[in-house]
């Protein structure tokens, strides 16, 4: 146990030293103006939601303004929750979106749900995008999309990728195999000169993102499940992925990464009894190769015990 605590303490010291060396100023990294403009354009204006879909071969942009709309606000601690409900008077489809804004971070989150409150099947719902956005207030000049490979059980796992977004360019990416982080992580940073947007996709399956730069100060962001084409039976309800945007500013794109980490620690990390959970150190033995080994097939007792002995040489004490 002493070895584990020592390792964790050392990691904390390294992280603290790195943060101090970079002189990260969390307060200065808050881009509150961009969040305010986004909220005014898409959260407060119920006629211009940040998501889209096709319903019975008609785009939602031509439908939602004609449906019944209701909204309510609720404050829970430092969070403001706004619930907006769109109801189709003809087919009785109900679309509910819940936005969450936090007082201590320049972030906004939302989740969309679809429910059939009618007595017959709905028309086909397809091409559901949780983000269907065009930002026209980005800094002049090229932007850079910073994302990562995710895991494919390869030496390149989680390697960083930087795609320059010049005017007219487009980058499409996402995981494979029905897994949310297989070859692509669902967290990325659209960084421009002096400011940017952190993006997070909360989904347990396959998703797809398309980032475009249609004009000098514009960036479009389309994110959703890769394939959606379904109808709802009476009483059925489904939800889409959760989604988050965090607006940051600063001379270094890591200002956005660091601010997003603080946001996750503050609002998306379990704290039983008010204490932040420190996860255990884990090590996998589902390795593959060389032949005739494949994934998991060579995880024998002898190999596992040998791996434990090897970890001990580095001062690591596994749990099992």
C-alpha positions in Angstrom: 0.0 0.0 0.0 2.9 2.4 0.8 4.2 1.9 -2.7 0.8 2.8 -4.3 0.5 5.9 -2.1 4.0 7.0 -2.9 3.4 6.6 -6.7 0.1 8.6 -6.5 1.8 11.3 -4.5 4.7 11.5 -7.0 2.2 11.8 -9.8 0.4 14.6 -8.0 3.7 16.4 -7.5 4.6 16.1 -11.2 1.2 17.4 -12.3 1.4 20.3 -9.8 4.9 21.2 -10.9 3.9 21.1 -14.6 0.9 23.3 -13.9 3.1 25.8 -12.0 5.7 25.8 -14.8 3.1 26.7 -17.4 1.6 29.4 -15.2 -2.0 28.3 -16.1 -4.5 30.9 -15.0 -8.0 29.2 -14.8 -9.9 32.4 -14.4 -8.2 34.0 -17.4 -9.0 31.0 -19.6 -12.8 31.4 -19.2 -14.3 32.7 -22.5 -17.6 33.8 -21.0 -18.5 36.0 -23.9 -18.6 33.1 -26.4 -20.7 31.1 -24.0 -23.1 34.0 -23.5 -23.5 34.4 -27.3 -24.0 30.7 -27.8 -26.7 30.5 -25.0 -28.5 33.6 -26.4 -28.5 32.1 -29.9 -29.4 28.5 -29.1 -30.5 27.9 -25.5 -32.7 31.0 -25.0 -34.0 31.0 -28.6 -36.0 27.8 -28.6 -36.6 28.2 -32.3 -32.9 27.7 -33.1 -31.8 24.6 -31.1 -28.2 23.3 -31.5 -29.4 19.8 -32.7 -31.2 18.6 -35.8 -32.9 15.6 -37.3 -35.0 14.4 -40.3 -38.6 13.5 -39.4 -40.7 11.9 -42.2 -38.3 13.3 -44.8 -38.6 16.8 -43.4 -35.7 18.6 -41.6 -36.3 19.6 -38.1 -35.5 23.2 -38.8 -38.7 23.5 -40.8 -40.8 21.6 -38.2 -39.9 22.7 -34.7 -41.0 26.3 -35.2 -44.5 25.0 -36.0 -44.8 22.6 -33.1 -46.0 23.4 -29.6 -43.1 24.6 -27.4 -42.8 24.9 -23.6 -39.8 25.5 -21.4 -38.9 25.8 -17.7 -35.7 26.7 -15.8 -34.5 25.1 -12.6 -31.5 26.0 -10.4 -29.6 23.3 -8.6 -26.6 24.5 -6.7 -24.3 26.2 -9.2 -26.1 24.7 -12.2 -29.0 26.1 -14.2 -31.1 23.5 -16.0 -33.4 24.5 -18.9 -35.8 22.0 -20.2 -37.4 22.7 -23.6 -40.2 20.4 -25.0 -41.3 20.4 -28.6 -44.6 18.5 -29.4 -45.9 17.6 -32.8 -49.7 18.1 -32.8 -50.1 15.7 -35.6 -48.0 12.6 -34.8 -47.7 13.3 -31.0 -43.9 13.0 -31.2 -42.3 14.8 -28.2 -38.7 16.0 -28.4 -37.2 17.1 -25.0 -33.8 18.7 -24.6 -32.3 19.5 -21.2 -29.5 22.1 -21.2 -27.1 22.4 -18.2 -25.1 25.6 -17.6 -22.7 25.9 -14.7 -21.9 29.2 -12.9 -18.2 28.4 -12.4 -17.3 27.2 -15.9 -17.9 28.6 -19.5 -19.6 25.3 -20.4 -23.0 24.1 -21.7 -24.3 20.5 -21.9 -27.4 19.0 -23.4 -29.2 15.7 -23.9 -32.1 15.2 -26.4 -34.9 12.6 -26.0 -37.6 11.4 -28.4 -40.9 9.9 -27.2 -44.0 8.8 -29.1 -47.0 10.0 -27.1 -49.4 9.0 -29.9 -51.4 5.8 -30.6 -49.7 4.9 -33.9 -46.1 4.5 -35.0 -44.2 7.6 -35.8 -42.8 8.4 -39.2 -39.1 7.6 -39.7 -36.6 9.5 -37.6 -33.2 9.7 -39.1 -29.9 11.6 -39.4 -30.1 12.7 -35.7 -27.3 15.2 -35.0 -26.8 16.2 -31.4 -24.7 19.1 -32.7 -25.6 20.9 -35.9 -23.8 24.2 -35.4 -22.2 27.0 -37.3 -20.0 29.3 -35.2 -19.4 32.5 -37.1 -17.6 34.4 -34.3 -14.3 32.5 -34.4 -10.9 34.3 -34.6 -9.5 35.2 -38.0 -7.0 32.8 -39.5 -6.6 29.0 -39.6 -7.8 26.9 -36.8 -6.4 23.5 -35.6 -8.5 20.5 -34.7 -6.6 18.7 -31.8 -7.9 15.1 -31.3 -6.5 11.7 -30.5 -6.5 8.2 -31.9 -8.2 6.4 -29.1 -7.2 2.7 -28.6 -6.8 0.0 -31.2 -4.5 -2.2 -29.0 -1.5 -0.7 -30.8 1.6 1.2 -29.9 0.0 4.3 -31.4 -2.9 4.2 -28.9 -4.1 7.7 -27.8 -1.5 9.4 -30.0 -2.4 13.1 -30.6 -3.5 14.3 -34.0 -3.4 18.0 -35.2 -5.4 18.8 -38.3 -5.1 22.3 -39.6 -8.4 23.8 -40.7 -7.9 26.2 -43.5 -10.8 27.9 -45.2 -12.8 25.3 -47.1 -11.3 22.3 -45.3 -13.2 19.5 -43.7 -12.2 16.7 -41.2 -14.4 13.7 -40.5 -13.6 11.2 -37.8 -15.1 8.7 -35.3 -14.6 5.3 -33.8 -15.2 1.9 -35.3 -16.7 -1.4 -34.3 -19.5 0.0 -32.2 -17.2 1.2 -29.5 -17.0 4.8 -28.4 -13.2 5.2 -28.2 -11.9 2.6 -30.6 -9.4 4.5 -32.7 -11.0 7.9 -31.8 -11.4 9.7 -28.5 -14.8 11.5 -27.9 -13.0 14.6 -26.7 -11.4 17.2 -28.9 -10.3 20.8 -29.1 -11.1 23.3 -32.0 -8.3 25.8 -31.3 -8.0 29.2 -33.1 -5.7 32.1 -32.4 -6.4 33.2 -28.8 -9.4 31.0 -28.1 -11.2 27.7 -28.9 -13.9 25.2 -28.1 -13.5 22.0 -26.2 -16.0 19.3 -27.3 -17.1 16.1 -25.5 -19.4 13.4 -26.7 -21.0 11.1 -24.1 -22.1 7.9 -25.8 -21.4 4.2 -25.3 -21.5 3.3 -29.0 -20.3 4.6 -32.4 -20.4 8.3 -33.2 -19.2 10.5 -36.0 -17.9 14.1 -36.0 -17.4 16.4 -39.0 -15.6 19.7 -38.5 -15.5 22.2 -41.3 -14.2 25.8 -41.9 -16.6 27.2 -44.5 -15.3 30.8 -44.1 -12.4 32.7 -42.4 -14.2 33.3 -39.1 -16.6 30.4 -39.3 -16.4 26.8 -38.0 -19.2 24.2 -38.4 -19.6 21.2 -36.0 -21.8 18.2 -36.8 -21.8 15.4 -34.3 -24.1 12.4 -33.9 -24.5 8.7 -34.0 -23.1 7.5 -37.2 -26.4 5.9 -38.4 -29.9 6.7 -37.1 -33.0 5.4 -39.0 -35.9 4.3 -36.8 -39.5 4.8 -35.9 -41.0 4.8 -32.4 -44.0 2.6 -31.3 -46.6 4.1 -29.1 -45.1 4.9 -25.7 -41.5 4.3 -26.7 -38.8 6.7 -25.8 -35.1 6.9 -26.8 -32.3 9.3 -25.9 -29.4 10.6 -27.9 -25.8 11.1 -26.8 -25.0 13.7 -24.2 -22.9 16.6 -25.4 -20.8 19.4 -23.9 -19.0 22.5 -25.2 -16.5 24.5 -23.1 -15.3 27.9 -24.4 -11.8 28.8 -23.5 -9.3 31.6 -24.3 -5.6 32.0 -24.1 -2.3 31.9 -26.0 -1.9 28.1 -25.5 -4.4 25.4 -26.6 -3.5 23.6 -23.4 -5.4 26.3 -21.5 -8.5 24.7 -23.0 -7.4 21.2 -22.0 -6.6 22.2 -18.5 -9.8 24.1 -18.0 -11.8 21.1 -19.3 -10.0 18.8 -16.9 -11.0 21.1 -14.0 -14.6 21.1 -15.3 -14.7 17.3 -15.4 -13.2 17.1 -11.9 -15.7 19.6 -10.6 -18.9 18.3 -12.2 -18.4 14.8 -13.6 -16.2 13.0 -11.0 -17.7 10.8 -8.2 -17.2 12.1 -4.7 -18.6 9.6 -2.1 -18.7 11.3 1.3 -17.5 14.4 -0.4 -14.1 12.9 -1.3 -12.7 12.6 -4.8 -12.3 9.0 -5.8 -8.7 7.9 -6.4 -8.8 5.0 -8.9 -6.5 2.0 -8.4 -3.5 1.3 -10.5 -4.5 -1.4 -13.0 -2.6 -3.5 -15.5 -4.0 -5.7 -18.3 -2.7 -9.0 -19.4 -4.8 -9.4 -22.5 -1.8 -9.0 -24.8 -1.3 -10.6 -28.2 1.7 -11.9 -30.1 4.1 -13.2 -31.0 2.6 -16.2 -32.8 0.8 -18.4 -31.9 -0.5 -16.0 -29.3 -3.5 -13.8 -29.9 -5.4 -11.5 -27.7 -6.2 -13.2 -24.3 -5.1 -16.7 -25.6 -1.7 -16.5 -23.9 -2.8 -15.1 -20.5 -1.7 -18.2 -18.7 -1.0 -18.5 -15.0 2.8 -18.5 -15.6 2.7 -15.4 -17.8 0.5 -13.5 -15.3 2.7 -14.3 -12.4 5.8 -13.3 -14.5 4.1 -10.0 -15.2 3.4 -9.4 -11.5 7.1 -10.1 -10.8 8.1 -7.7 -13.5 5.9 -4.9 -12.1 7.4 -5.4 -8.7 10.8 -4.5 -10.2 9.4 -1.0 -10.9 8.0 -0.7 -7.4 4.4 -1.3 -8.5 2.1 -3.4 -6.2 -0.9 -4.7 -8.1 -4.2 -5.3 -6.4 -4.5 -8.9 -7.7 
